[in-house]
Amino acid sequence: MIDSAEILKAKLLVVDDLEANVLLLEGMLGAAGYTNVSSTRDPRAVTELHRANRYDLILLDLQMPSMDGFQVMESLKEVEKDGYLPVLVITAQPAQKLRALKAGAKDFVSKPFDLAEVLTRVRNMLEVRLFATALARTVAELEASRELVRAKNVELRKLFDQVVTERKVSERLALHAPPGSIAERLQERPDVKADSFGEVTMLVADVVGFAGLAPTVGPERLAKVLDEVFADFDRLASGHGLRKVKTLGNAWMASAGVPEPAADHAARAALLSLEMLGAMERYNERTTSTLQVRIGIATGPVVAGVIGRARYVYDVWGDAANSASRMEAYGVAGRVQLSESTRQQLGEPFLLEERGTIEVDGQGEMRTWFLLGRGGAAG
């Protein structure tokens, strides 16, 4: 594991032609404790700055007048000979996200900025980057044969490729035809792209401990672990009438009440979350693993719509999706955390434990609950 203090000392470069965006990102990162943040409004200077400073992460705007972000990434490949670009792109255009990933970016942040999303994605990328750097340094220090060093480098490169592939696969997993009702409407009226839902429940889960497997298992095994775990989640979600929205790395999101309304959306999500905990326990027993799942659930309004033309992405965004992400991020491994809005919507007896009020970035104080079980029996 990478020490938090080391992450906060990582070298970051903010690239945006708008001074307001630069100041906003610098303020976010500085307030979070990052101590080595630089910036430039000139995209033409990025390659030489990176050659001189070797940044751990570059936050790169895609839309700039003198040189766009895609051109900057092509230029950076002259410096990063191994093909790994430590780039987190910034864009307000959903269609450019997949293009940026194909161009070499490792992740993206959407405009307008969401504080929790920015800080989470920055930290995740830095953990991967610094972990890789630490591995490379260890290999370099080994007083072993040239052949052993070469073998370690090959293994490390495969691990990098797998991490990159998983991020791209997570995006491609969402590139299916939209739900049947939406697909039919698109055939009749191509201009129909989004719907508002006043009351739905969103569930976000994160597989905890997955990153710790990287040093001990090969890339193929890492992919199989996620595939097996998420396949269980997909099956359980289908059984409770939830729709998987997307996966991103080792995170998984589903919705209840979208696109087909359901009066018991909160109860469906709650029951699914309890079965997901059980599925993870069974997986650990079967494989002698120690993985855990951290789950957040929130209820509220969302907008769901189709992004793209030739290939569709059916995505969900809004208050409930944002709150569910925060319930997961501020939750506890092996437990389910609910927002107050979800607790009020549960239509059948569930055993709950009040966690209390917690301070959540971007949303202030939120009253939260732990879900322990159903029908008065925990577990």
C-alpha positions as CSV (number, residue, x, y, z in Angstrom):
1,M,0.0,0.0,0.0
2,I,1.1,3.6,-0.7
3,D,1.3,5.9,2.3
4,S,-1.3,8.7,2.3
5,A,1.5,11.3,3.0
6,E,3.4,10.1,-0.1
7,I,0.3,10.5,-2.2
8,L,-0.2,14.1,-1.0
9,K,3.4,14.9,-2.0
10,A,2.9,13.7,-5.6
11,K,3.7,16.1,-8.4
12,L,0.5,17.3,-10.2
13,L,0.1,19.6,-13.2
14,V,-3.1,21.3,-14.0
15,V,-3.6,22.3,-17.7
16,D,-6.5,24.5,-18.7
17,D,-6.6,27.7,-20.8
18,L,-9.2,29.2,-18.5
19,E,-7.8,30.8,-15.4
20,A,-11.0,30.2,-13.4
21,N,-10.8,26.5,-13.9
22,V,-7.1,26.4,-13.0
23,L,-7.7,28.3,-9.8
24,L,-10.7,26.1,-8.9
25,L,-8.7,22.8,-9.4
26,E,-5.7,24.2,-7.5
27,G,-8.0,25.2,-4.7
28,M,-9.7,21.8,-4.6
29,L,-6.3,19.9,-4.5
30,G,-4.7,22.3,-2.1
31,A,-7.6,22.1,0.3
32,A,-7.4,18.2,0.1
33,G,-3.7,18.4,1.3
34,Y,-1.8,18.1,-2.0
35,T,1.4,20.1,-1.6
36,N,3.1,19.9,-5.0
37,V,0.5,21.3,-7.5
38,S,1.7,23.3,-10.6
39,S,-0.3,24.7,-13.5
40,T,-0.1,26.1,-17.0
41,R,-2.5,27.7,-19.3
42,D,-0.3,27.0,-22.3
43,P,-0.9,23.5,-23.7
44,R,2.1,23.8,-25.9
45,A,4.4,23.9,-22.9
46,V,3.1,20.7,-21.3
47,T,5.5,18.2,-23.0
48,E,8.6,20.1,-22.0
49,L,7.3,20.7,-18.5
50,H,6.7,17.0,-18.1
51,R,10.1,16.1,-19.6
52,A,11.7,18.3,-16.9
53,N,9.5,17.5,-13.9
54,R,8.1,14.0,-14.6
55,Y,4.7,14.7,-13.1
56,D,2.8,11.8,-11.3
57,L,-0.5,13.1,-12.7
58,I,-1.5,15.6,-15.4
59,L,-5.1,17.0,-15.2
60,L,-5.6,18.0,-18.8
61,D,-8.5,20.0,-20.3
62,L,-9.5,18.7,-23.8
63,Q,-11.0,21.9,-25.2
64,M,-8.2,24.5,-25.7
65,P,-7.8,26.9,-28.6
66,S,-4.1,26.8,-29.4
67,M,-3.7,23.0,-29.0
68,D,-6.4,20.6,-27.8
69,G,-5.9,17.8,-25.3
70,F,-5.7,15.1,-27.9
71,Q,-2.7,16.8,-29.5
72,V,-1.1,17.2,-26.1
73,M,-1.4,13.5,-25.4
74,E,0.2,12.7,-28.7
75,S,3.1,15.0,-27.8
76,L,3.5,13.4,-24.4
77,K,4.1,10.0,-26.0
78,E,7.5,11.4,-27.1
79,V,8.4,11.6,-23.4
80,E,6.7,8.4,-22.1
81,K,8.4,5.8,-24.3
82,D,6.6,3.0,-22.5
83,G,3.2,4.3,-23.6
84,Y,1.8,5.0,-20.2
85,L,0.4,8.5,-20.0
86,P,-0.4,9.8,-16.5
87,V,-3.3,11.8,-17.8
88,L,-6.7,12.5,-16.2
89,V,-8.7,14.4,-18.9
90,I,-11.3,17.1,-18.1
91,T,-14.3,17.4,-20.5
92,A,-17.8,18.6,-20.5
93,Q,-18.6,16.5,-23.6
94,P,-19.6,12.8,-22.8
95,A,-18.8,11.7,-26.3
96,Q,-15.2,12.6,-25.9
97,K,-14.6,10.4,-22.9
98,L,-14.2,7.1,-24.8
99,R,-12.1,8.8,-27.4
100,A,-9.8,10.2,-24.7
101,L,-9.4,6.7,-23.2
102,K,-8.5,5.3,-26.6
103,A,-6.0,8.1,-27.0
104,G,-4.1,7.0,-23.9
105,A,-5.8,8.9,-21.0
106,K,-6.3,6.7,-17.9
107,D,-9.4,8.3,-16.5
108,F,-11.7,11.4,-16.9
109,V,-13.4,14.1,-14.8
110,S,-16.6,15.7,-16.0
111,K,-17.4,19.4,-16.1
112,P,-18.9,21.0,-14.1
113,F,-16.6,19.7,-11.4
114,D,-17.8,17.5,-8.6
115,L,-15.4,17.9,-5.6
116,A,-15.7,14.3,-4.4
117,E,-15.4,12.9,-7.9
118,V,-12.3,14.9,-8.7
119,L,-10.5,14.0,-5.4
120,T,-11.5,10.3,-5.7
121,R,-10.3,9.9,-9.3
122,V,-7.1,11.9,-8.6
123,R,-6.3,9.7,-5.6
124,N,-7.1,6.4,-7.4
125,M,-4.8,7.3,-10.3
126,L,-2.0,8.4,-8.0
127,E,-2.2,5.2,-6.0
128,V,-1.7,3.2,-9.2
129,R,1.0,5.5,-10.5
130,L,3.0,5.6,-7.2
131,F,2.5,1.9,-6.6
132,A,4.0,1.2,-10.1
133,T,6.9,3.6,-9.4
134,A,7.6,1.9,-6.1
135,L,7.7,-1.5,-7.9
136,A,9.9,-0.2,-10.6
137,R,12.3,1.2,-8.0
138,T,12.4,-2.1,-6.1
139,V,13.2,-3.9,-9.3
140,A,16.0,-1.5,-10.2
141,E,17.6,-2.0,-6.8
142,L,17.7,-5.7,-7.0
143,E,21.2,-7.0,-7.4
144,A,20.2,-9.8,-9.6
145,S,20.9,-10.9,-13.1
146,R,19.9,-8.9,-16.2
147,E,17.5,-11.6,-17.1
148,L,15.6,-11.4,-13.8
149,V,15.3,-7.6,-14.2
150,R,14.0,-8.0,-17.7
151,A,11.4,-10.6,-16.5
152,K,10.2,-8.3,-13.7
153,N,9.8,-5.4,-16.1
154,V,7.8,-7.6,-18.4
155,E,5.5,-8.6,-15.6
156,L,5.1,-5.0,-14.4
157,R,4.3,-3.9,-18.0
158,K,1.6,-6.5,-18.2
159,L,0.1,-5.3,-14.9
160,F,0.0,-1.8,-16.2
161,D,-1.7,-2.9,-19.4
162,Q,-4.2,-4.8,-17.4
163,V,-5.1,-1.8,-15.3
164,V,-5.5,0.3,-18.4
165,T,-7.5,-2.4,-20.1
166,E,-9.9,-2.8,-17.1
167,R,-10.6,1.0,-17.2
168,K,-11.4,0.7,-20.9
169,V,-13.4,-2.4,-20.5
170,S,-15.4,-0.8,-17.8
171,E,-16.5,1.9,-20.3
172,R,-17.2,-0.7,-23.0
173,L,-19.4,-2.7,-20.7
174,A,-21.8,0.2,-20.8
175,L,-21.9,0.3,-24.6
176,H,-24.8,-2.0,-25.0
177,A,-28.2,-1.2,-26.6
178,P,-30.3,0.7,-24.1
179,P,-33.3,-1.0,-22.3
180,G,-36.0,-2.3,-24.6
181,S,-38.5,0.5,-23.9
182,I,-35.8,3.1,-24.6
183,A,-34.6,1.3,-27.8
184,E,-38.1,1.3,-29.2
185,R,-38.6,5.0,-28.6
186,L,-35.2,5.7,-30.2
187,Q,-36.3,3.9,-33.3
188,E,-39.5,5.9,-33.5
189,R,-38.0,9.2,-32.4
190,P,-34.2,9.6,-32.5
191,D,-34.4,12.9,-30.6
192,V,-35.6,11.1,-27.5
193,K,-32.5,10.9,-25.3
194,A,-33.3,11.6,-21.6
195,D,-36.0,11.2,-19.0
196,S,-36.4,12.6,-15.5
197,F,-37.3,10.3,-12.6
198,G,-38.6,11.9,-9.4
199,E,-38.0,9.0,-7.0
200,V,-35.6,6.1,-7.6
201,T,-32.9,4.3,-5.6
202,M,-29.3,4.1,-6.7
203,L,-26.8,1.5,-5.4
204,V,-23.0,1.9,-5.7
205,A,-20.6,-0.9,-4.6
206,D,-16.8,-1.0,-4.4
207,V,-14.7,-4.1,-4.1
208,V,-12.3,-3.4,-1.2
209,G,-8.9,-5.1,-1.2
210,F,-8.8,-5.6,-5.0
211,A,-5.8,-3.3,-5.3
212,G,-3.9,-5.4,-2.7
213,L,-4.1,-8.4,-5.0
214,A,-1.9,-6.7,-7.7
215,P,1.5,-7.6,-6.2
216,T,0.6,-11.3,-5.6
217,V,-1.5,-12.4,-8.6
218,G,-1.1,-12.0,-12.4
219,P,-3.0,-9.7,-14.6
220,E,-5.2,-12.5,-16.0
221,R,-6.2,-13.5,-12.5
222,L,-7.1,-9.9,-11.6
223,A,-9.4,-9.7,-14.5
224,K,-11.1,-13.0,-13.6
225,V,-11.6,-11.9,-10.1
226,L,-13.6,-8.9,-11.1
227,D,-15.4,-10.8,-13.8
228,E,-16.6,-13.4,-11.4
229,V,-17.6,-11.0,-8.6
230,F,-19.4,-8.6,-11.0
231,A,-21.2,-11.6,-12.7
232,D,-22.6,-12.5,-9.3
233,F,-23.7,-8.9,-8.8
234,D,-25.3,-8.7,-12.2
235,R,-27.3,-11.9,-11.6
236,L,-28.5,-10.8,-8.3
237,A,-29.5,-7.4,-9.6
238,S,-31.5,-8.9,-12.4
239,G,-33.4,-11.1,-9.9
240,H,-34.5,-8.0,-7.9
241,G,-35.4,-6.0,-10.9
242,L,-32.5,-3.6,-10.8
243,R,-30.5,-2.4,-13.8
244,K,-26.8,-2.3,-13.8
245,V,-25.8,1.2,-15.0
246,K,-22.0,0.8,-15.3
247,T,-18.7,-0.4,-13.9
248,L,-15.6,1.6,-13.5
249,G,-12.5,-0.3,-12.4
250,N,-13.6,-2.2,-9.2
251,A,-16.8,0.0,-8.7
252,W,-20.3,-1.2,-9.7
253,M,-23.5,0.9,-10.0
254,A,-27.1,-0.2,-10.3
255,S,-30.5,1.6,-10.3
256,A,-34.0,0.6,-9.0
257,G,-36.9,2.3,-10.7
258,V,-35.0,3.2,-13.9
259,P,-36.1,3.0,-16.7
260,E,-39.2,1.1,-15.5
261,P,-40.7,2.7,-12.4
262,A,-41.1,0.5,-9.3
263,A,-43.0,1.5,-6.2
264,D,-40.7,-0.6,-4.0
265,H,-37.4,0.6,-5.5
266,A,-35.8,1.3,-2.1
267,A,-36.7,-2.2,-0.7
268,R,-35.4,-3.8,-3.9
269,A,-32.0,-2.1,-3.6
270,A,-31.8,-2.9,0.1
271,L,-32.5,-6.6,-0.5
272,L,-30.0,-6.7,-3.3
273,S,-27.3,-5.1,-1.1
274,L,-27.7,-7.8,1.6
275,E,-27.4,-10.6,-1.0
276,M,-24.3,-8.9,-2.4
277,L,-22.7,-9.1,1.0
278,G,-23.5,-12.8,1.1
279,A,-22.2,-13.4,-2.4
280,M,-18.9,-11.8,-1.4
281,E,-18.7,-14.0,1.7
282,R,-19.3,-17.1,-0.5
283,Y,-16.7,-16.0,-3.0
284,N,-14.1,-15.6,-0.2
285,E,-14.9,-19.1,1.2
286,R,-14.7,-20.6,-2.3
287,T,-11.4,-18.9,-3.2
288,T,-9.8,-18.3,0.3
289,S,-9.8,-14.6,-0.6
290,T,-10.3,-11.7,1.9
291,L,-12.1,-9.2,-0.4
292,Q,-15.0,-7.1,1.0
293,V,-17.6,-5.0,-0.6
294,R,-18.6,-1.5,0.5
295,I,-22.1,-0.4,-0.5
296,G,-23.8,2.9,-0.5
297,I,-27.5,3.5,-1.3
298,A,-29.5,6.7,-1.7
299,T,-32.9,7.7,-3.0
300,G,-34.0,10.7,-4.9
301,P,-34.4,12.2,-8.4
302,V,-32.2,11.3,-11.4
303,V,-32.0,11.9,-15.1
304,A,-31.4,8.8,-17.3
305,G,-30.6,9.0,-20.9
306,V,-28.8,7.8,-24.0
307,I,-25.4,9.1,-24.9
308,G,-24.0,8.5,-28.4
309,R,-25.4,7.8,-31.9
310,A,-23.7,4.9,-33.5
311,R,-23.1,3.1,-30.2
312,Y,-25.3,3.8,-27.2
313,V,-24.5,4.3,-23.5
314,Y,-27.5,4.4,-21.2
315,D,-26.4,6.4,-18.1
316,V,-28.0,7.7,-15.0
317,W,-27.0,10.9,-13.2
318,G,-28.4,13.3,-10.6
319,D,-28.9,13.7,-6.9
320,A,-29.6,10.1,-6.1
321,A,-26.5,8.8,-8.1
322,N,-24.3,11.4,-6.5
323,S,-25.5,10.7,-3.0
324,A,-25.2,6.9,-3.4
325,S,-21.6,7.4,-4.5
326,R,-20.9,9.4,-1.4
327,M,-22.7,6.8,0.8
328,E,-20.2,4.3,-0.6
329,A,-17.1,6.5,-0.4
330,Y,-17.8,7.4,3.2
331,G,-19.0,3.9,4.1
332,V,-17.4,1.0,5.8
333,A,-16.0,-2.2,4.2
334,G,-18.3,-5.1,4.6
335,R,-21.4,-2.9,5.4
336,V,-24.2,-1.1,3.6
337,Q,-24.7,2.6,4.3
338,L,-28.1,4.2,3.6
339,S,-29.1,7.8,3.2
340,E,-32.0,9.2,5.3
341,S,-34.0,9.5,2.0
342,T,-33.7,5.7,1.5
343,R,-34.6,4.8,5.1
344,Q,-37.8,6.8,4.7
345,Q,-38.8,4.9,1.6
346,L,-38.2,1.4,2.8
347,G,-41.6,-0.3,2.6
348,E,-41.0,-3.4,4.7
349,P,-39.2,-4.1,8.0
350,F,-35.5,-3.9,7.9
351,L,-33.0,-3.9,10.8
352,L,-31.2,-0.6,10.8
353,E,-28.5,0.9,12.9
354,E,-28.2,4.7,13.0
355,R,-24.7,5.8,12.2
356,G,-25.5,9.4,12.8
357,T,-24.7,12.6,10.9
358,I,-21.5,12.7,8.8
359,E,-19.9,15.6,7.0
360,V,-19.9,14.8,3.2
361,D,-17.9,16.9,0.7
362,G,-20.2,18.8,-1.6
363,Q,-23.4,17.9,0.4
364,G,-22.7,19.0,3.9
365,E,-24.1,17.1,6.8
366,M,-26.0,13.9,6.0
367,R,-27.9,11.6,8.3
368,T,-26.9,8.0,7.6
369,W,-27.8,4.4,8.6
370,F,-26.2,1.0,8.4
371,L,-28.5,-1.8,7.0
372,L,-28.1,-4.9,9.1
373,G,-30.7,-7.2,7.8
374,R,-34.3,-7.9,7.0
375,G,-37.3,-8.8,9.1
376,G,-35.6,-8.2,12.4
377,A,-32.7,-10.6,11.8
378,A,-29.3,-9.2,11.1
379,G,-27.1,-10.7,8.4
